[in-house]
Every structure is written in C-alpha cells, then in structure tokens.
C-alpha cells in the first residue's frame, strides 16, 4: 500500500513538473473525477500511517520510545535529502555565483527544513531550475512534513490524556479536531463552501491520520466487505470533488477504503522483500523530476518524466534504505535501553507498562 501510494504521488507531481503550477491545477484538480481521485492519495497515505503508528503506540512502553522510534524513522532520511539538495544539487543547477548562492537567505531557509519547520518559501532554492515550468522549487513534497510532526505530537498528547486506556478519547480527539477544521474553513470562506480547487489541506491530512488511529483502536468493531469498500471509494471521490467541505466528508470513507485494501493481505511485491522504498520515493522523487526536466527539456511531458523518474527514484530510495533508513532503525535498541534506564530511575510507577499488559 505504501509503495503504491508513493508511486501515485510521483505520477501526480509529474504533471506539475512537466507543465507548471497553472496547468497542473487545471489538469489535475479542476475536472471530475480526476480531482476526486487525486485528492484521495495523500489522505490514504496519512490514514495508513495513522493505522500503523497506532500499533506502534500500543506496543511501546512509554512515550519516550514511541517518539524516539518516530524520530529515527523520519529525520535521518529527511536530513540527508535536505542536505544533498542544498549543498550538492542546488549549486549544480543554480544560475547564481556560488558565493551568492551559499550566502543567500533562501539557501539557509531551505536548510532549516531539516528541523521539520517547512513553509512555502522554504521549498525553493535560489536561482535553481530557472528554465523549468516550476522554477526554483527544489522539493514541493516537503510541505507535508510539518503535518506529519503535528500528527505524532497530537497522538502523544492524546495518549497522555488517556487515549491508550480508553479508545473513546481517540474518537473525541478526532471529532474535536474535525469540528475545529470545519469551523476554521467556514470562518475563512464566510461559510461558502465552494468547489475546492487544489490538493487537500494540511488539516485534512491530520484528520485522515486520526481516522487511521481510530480504525486501529476499533479494529475489533470494524468489518471489511468488498462491496462496502467499493461504495466508500465512490463516496470519497464524489465528496472530494463537490466542495471544500467535501474533503472533510470524504475522509472517513477513504480511511475505510485504505484499511480495507490494506487488510486484503495480498502477496508482497518482490521489490519490497529486501527494502521499504515507500518513504524514499515519497521524499526524493520531486527533486529528481526537477532534475529530469532541467537536463532533458525536450522530454517535458508527464509520461516521460514519470517513466524516467520512477526507476531513478526507486534506485535512490533503495540506496536511502540501505545506507540511511535501515541503519537508523538499528538504533531502536538504544532507544529501548535509554527508556529502561529512565524507567528504573523513576521513584514512582508511571502506570504505562500495566496499561500495555491489560
């Protein structure tokens, strides 16, 4: 599921890289049912993440190990991608003199992405890709990183207020954040929920993540049926297409679809037997596509960029897994060891371990 979704993100972005933002918005996000289908991809990614991360939360003894595992899974590859983009690829393709490039505000702003604090301005590197339809944008996919961090921090807060002991707290968190998001959109638009042209909002991604968590917590109550999955998929596509409010209405449906497809337990693809390529493809594909558009201007068609960038992104993702992500995951034992030392030093029982045993 993760691999398929990351490849779909790559395909969607190939339109943006090939033709630029305006055509990208009109081609992908302005026509039914293409807009509804495209809008489901990132929410499915975040729903799947929520479902899997919830399992990690229940297995971890404390929030220390939970947050530690999230850190070593996300940050090493992110740090390497940001560093390579800024220090290696940027100087190769910038139109600025290196002295101007390395001292510019945009260079340092992009480097600051390594902290997870990403803004629209920090997606660009100065003077890069100026001949491309998306000039200057080094990695547009990084816009989702802050919302991933919000998801993890929010889940930790929910756990602290009793979400692990009582799953109704998880539902309350989901409903509360959804109500807040709808109210914020209503106040901003004057309660005129016109058709939404563009990707889903970051708040919708957080809601998708919370839906995944709740589906995991209530997995004993959720029954998966093929015909219901198909009907929910149709509801999601229509809901994402009809209005700005629709992206919230469709999140529950697409969350059910995601978990339903994930639980089909299909045979594992051969490319996944030795490596998990999904995060690497998701993280590196955008700047690879920008390089292709820069180096091969005669092949700026979405299908060429897709066909060329997919194997290259898979190769880079494999190298990232072998050289960065898998070695980082071996630090889990150190995280658990640190957790044990801290737990033994506490003069009181936190009650966390007994919760796990129950």
C-alpha positions in Angstrom: 0.0 0.0 0.0 2.7 2.5 0.9 4.7 1.8 -2.2 1.6 2.1 -4.5 0.6 5.4 -2.8 4.1 6.9 -3.1 4.2 6.0 -6.8 0.9 7.7 -7.3 2.2 10.8 -5.7 5.1 10.7 -8.1 2.8 10.4 -11.1 0.6 13.3 -9.9 3.7 15.5 -9.4 5.0 14.7 -12.9 2.2 16.8 -14.3 3.3 19.8 -12.1 6.9 19.3 -13.1 6.2 19.0 -16.8 3.7 21.9 -17.3 3.9 24.2 -14.3 1.5 25.1 -11.5 -1.3 26.7 -13.5 -1.7 23.8 -15.9 -1.2 21.3 -13.1 -4.1 22.9 -11.1 -6.4 22.9 -14.2 -5.4 19.4 -15.4 -5.4 17.5 -12.1 -7.6 19.4 -9.7 -10.3 21.0 -11.8 -12.0 18.1 -13.5 -14.3 15.4 -12.1 -13.4 12.6 -11.3 -9.7 13.3 -11.7 -9.7 15.8 -8.9 -11.5 13.5 -6.5 -9.2 10.6 -7.4 -6.1 12.7 -6.9 -7.3 14.1 -3.6 -7.6 10.6 -2.1 -3.9 9.8 -2.4 -2.4 11.8 0.4 -5.3 11.1 2.8 -4.8 7.4 2.2 -1.1 7.8 2.9 -1.8 9.6 6.2 -4.6 7.1 7.1 -2.3 4.2 6.6 0.4 6.0 8.6 -2.1 6.5 11.5 -3.2 2.9 11.4 0.4 1.6 11.6 1.7 4.2 14.0 -1.2 3.5 16.4 0.1 -0.1 16.6 3.5 1.2 17.5 2.0 3.4 20.2 0.2 0.4 21.8 3.4 -1.7 21.7 5.7 0.9 23.2 6.2 1.1 26.9 6.4 4.9 27.1 6.1 8.0 25.0 9.9 8.2 25.1 10.3 5.0 23.0 7.3 6.0 20.8 8.7 9.4 19.9 12.2 8.0 19.6 11.1 5.4 17.0 9.3 8.1 15.1 12.4 10.3 15.1 14.8 7.7 13.8 12.3 6.7 11.1 11.6 10.2 9.7 14.6 12.5 10.4 17.7 10.8 9.1 16.4 10.4 5.5 14.9 13.9 5.7 18.1 15.4 6.9 20.1 13.7 4.1 17.6 14.8 1.4 17.7 18.4 2.5 21.5 18.5 2.8 22.1 16.9 -0.6 19.6 19.2 -2.3 21.0 22.3 -0.8 24.8 21.5 -0.8 25.1 19.3 -4.0 22.2 19.6 -6.4 21.5 23.3 -5.8 25.0 24.5 -6.7 24.9 22.4 -9.8 21.8 23.9 -11.3 21.7 27.5 -9.8 22.2 30.5 -12.1 23.8 32.4 -9.2 27.5 32.6 -8.4 28.3 30.1 -5.7 29.3 32.9 -3.3 25.8 34.5 -3.7 24.1 31.1 -3.6 25.7 29.9 -0.3 25.1 33.3 1.4 21.5 33.8 0.3 18.6 33.8 2.7 16.8 31.2 0.6 19.7 28.7 1.0 19.6 28.9 4.7 15.8 28.8 4.8 15.9 25.6 2.8 18.5 24.1 5.1 16.2 24.9 8.0 13.7 22.4 6.6 15.8 19.7 8.3 14.1 20.7 11.6 10.7 19.9 10.1 9.6 23.5 10.1 8.7 23.9 6.5 7.0 26.9 4.9 6.0 27.6 1.3 9.1 29.9 0.9 11.4 27.2 2.2 10.6 24.8 -0.7 12.7 26.9 -3.0 16.5 27.1 -3.6 17.8 30.4 -5.0 18.4 30.5 -8.8 17.7 26.8 -9.3 15.7 25.2 -12.2 15.0 28.7 -13.7 14.2 27.2 -17.1 11.7 24.7 -15.7 8.0 25.1 -15.6 8.3 25.1 -11.8 11.3 27.4 -11.3 13.2 27.4 -8.1 11.2 24.7 -6.4 13.6 22.1 -5.0 11.2 19.7 -3.2 7.5 20.6 -3.1 6.6 17.4 -1.3 8.2 18.7 1.9 5.0 20.7 2.6 3.5 17.7 4.3 6.4 17.3 6.8 5.0 19.7 9.4 1.7 18.0 9.4 3.4 14.6 9.9 5.0 16.1 13.0 1.7 17.5 14.2 0.2 14.0 13.8 2.9 12.4 16.0 2.8 15.1 18.6 -1.0 15.1 18.7 -1.1 11.4 19.1 1.4 11.7 22.0 -0.9 14.3 23.7 -4.0 12.1 23.2 -2.1 9.2 24.7 -1.1 11.3 27.7 -4.8 12.3 28.4 -5.9 8.6 28.4 -6.2 7.6 24.7 -4.4 4.3 25.3 -6.6 3.3 28.2 -9.9 4.5 26.7 -10.3 4.5 23.0 -13.2 6.8 23.2 -10.7 9.6 23.9 -9.3 8.9 20.4 -12.7 9.4 18.9 -13.2 12.6 20.9 -9.9 13.9 19.6 -11.0 13.1 16.0 -14.3 14.8 16.3 -12.9 17.8 18.1 -10.2 18.4 15.5 -12.6 17.9 12.6 -15.1 20.4 14.1 -12.3 22.9 14.6 -11.1 22.4 11.0 -14.6 22.9 9.5 -15.2 25.9 11.7 -11.9 27.5 10.6 -12.7 26.9 6.9 -16.2 28.3 7.4 -15.0 31.4 9.1 -12.3 32.0 6.4 -14.8 31.5 3.5 -17.8 33.1 5.0 -19.4 29.7 5.2 -19.4 29.5 1.4 -18.0 26.0 0.7 -17.3 26.5 -3.0 -15.7 23.6 -5.0 -12.2 23.1 -3.8 -9.5 23.5 -6.5 -6.2 22.1 -5.3 -4.7 19.4 -3.0 -6.3 18.7 0.3 -5.4 20.9 3.2 -2.9 20.0 5.9 -5.7 19.9 8.4 -7.5 17.2 6.3 -4.3 15.1 6.4 -4.2 15.3 10.2 -7.9 14.2 10.3 -7.0 11.3 7.9 -4.2 10.3 10.3 -6.6 10.4 13.3 -9.1 8.3 11.3 -6.4 5.7 10.8 -5.7 5.7 14.6 -9.4 5.2 15.4 -9.8 2.4 12.9 -6.9 0.6 14.6 -8.3 1.2 18.1 -11.7 -0.1 17.0 -10.5 -2.8 14.6 -12.5 -5.4 16.6 -15.7 -3.5 15.7 -14.9 -2.6 12.0 -15.9 -5.2 9.4 -14.4 -5.1 6.0 -16.5 -6.1 3.0 -15.5 -5.7 -0.6 -18.8 -4.1 -1.7 -18.7 -1.6 1.1 -15.1 -0.7 0.2 -16.2 0.0 -3.4 -19.1 2.1 -2.2 -17.0 4.0 0.2 -14.5 4.7 -2.6 -17.2 6.2 -4.8 -18.5 8.3 -1.9 -14.9 9.6 -1.2 -14.2 10.6 -4.9 -17.6 12.4 -5.2 -17.2 14.1 -1.8 -13.7 15.3 -2.5 -14.9 16.8 -5.8 -18.1 18.7 -4.8 -16.9 21.3 -2.4 -14.2 22.5 0.1 -16.3 20.9 2.8 -16.4 17.7 0.8 -12.7 16.9 1.7 -13.8 16.5 5.3 -16.9 14.5 4.4 -14.8 12.1 2.3 -12.1 11.5 4.8 -14.0 8.8 6.8 -14.9 7.0 3.6 -11.4 7.0 2.2 -10.0 5.9 5.6 -12.3 2.9 5.5 -11.2 2.2 1.9 -7.5 2.4 2.9 -7.8 0.0 5.8 -10.0 -2.3 3.7 -7.4 -2.5 0.9 -4.5 -2.8 3.4 -6.1 -5.8 5.2 -6.6 -7.8 2.0 -3.2 -9.3 2.7 -2.1 -9.5 -1.0 1.2 -11.2 -1.9 4.1 -9.0 -1.1 5.7 -7.4 -4.1 9.2 -8.6 -4.9 10.6 -5.1 -4.7 9.7 -5.0 -1.0 11.4 -8.2 0.0 14.7 -6.5 0.7 13.8 -2.9 1.3 11.0 -0.5 2.1 11.1 2.0 -0.7 8.0 4.0 0.0 9.4 6.7 2.2 12.4 7.2 -0.1 10.3 7.6 -3.2 7.9 9.9 -1.4 10.8 12.0 -0.1 13.2 12.2 -3.1 11.1 12.0 -6.2 10.3 15.7 -6.6 13.8 16.9 -7.0 14.7 14.0 -9.2 11.8 15.0 -11.5 13.0 18.6 -11.4 16.5 17.5 -12.5 15.0 15.5 -15.4 13.0 18.5 -16.6 16.2 20.6 -16.3 18.5 18.2 -18.1 16.1 16.9 -20.7 13.9 19.9 -21.7 12.8 18.1 -24.8 11.1 15.4 -22.8 8.9 17.6 -20.6 5.8 15.5 -20.8 4.3 14.0 -17.7 4.5 10.4 -19.1 8.2 10.8 -19.9 9.0 12.3 -16.6 7.1 9.5 -14.9 8.8 6.8 -16.8 12.3 8.2 -16.2 11.8 9.4 -12.6 10.2 6.2 -11.3 13.2 3.8 -11.7 15.6 6.6 -10.6 13.5 7.3 -7.6 13.3 3.6 -6.7 17.1 3.4 -7.0 17.7 6.4 -4.8 15.1 5.1 -2.4 16.9 1.7 -2.2 20.2 3.5 -1.5 18.5 5.6 1.1 17.1 2.4 2.7 20.4 0.6 2.7 22.6 3.5 3.7 20.4 5.7 5.9 17.0 4.3 6.9 17.8 0.7 7.8 21.0 1.7 9.8 18.9 4.3 11.6 16.3 1.7 12.5 19.0 -0.3 14.2 19.2 2.4 16.8 15.9 1.1 18.2 17.7 -1.0 20.8 19.5 2.1 22.0 16.1 3.9 22.4 14.7 1.0 24.3 17.9 0.8 26.5 17.6 4.5 27.3 13.9 4.1 28.1 14.7 1.2 30.6 17.4 3.3 32.3 15.0 6.2 32.7 12.1 3.9 33.9 14.4 2.3 36.5 15.5 5.7 37.8 12.0 6.9 38.4 10.8 6.6 42.1 7.2 6.0 41.0 5.2 3.7 38.8 4.1 5.5 35.6 1.3 3.0 35.0 2.2 2.8 31.4 3.5 -0.8 31.4 0.4 -2.0 33.2 -1.7 -0.4 30.6 0.2 -2.3 27.9 -0.3 -5.6 29.8 -4.0 -5.0 30.1 
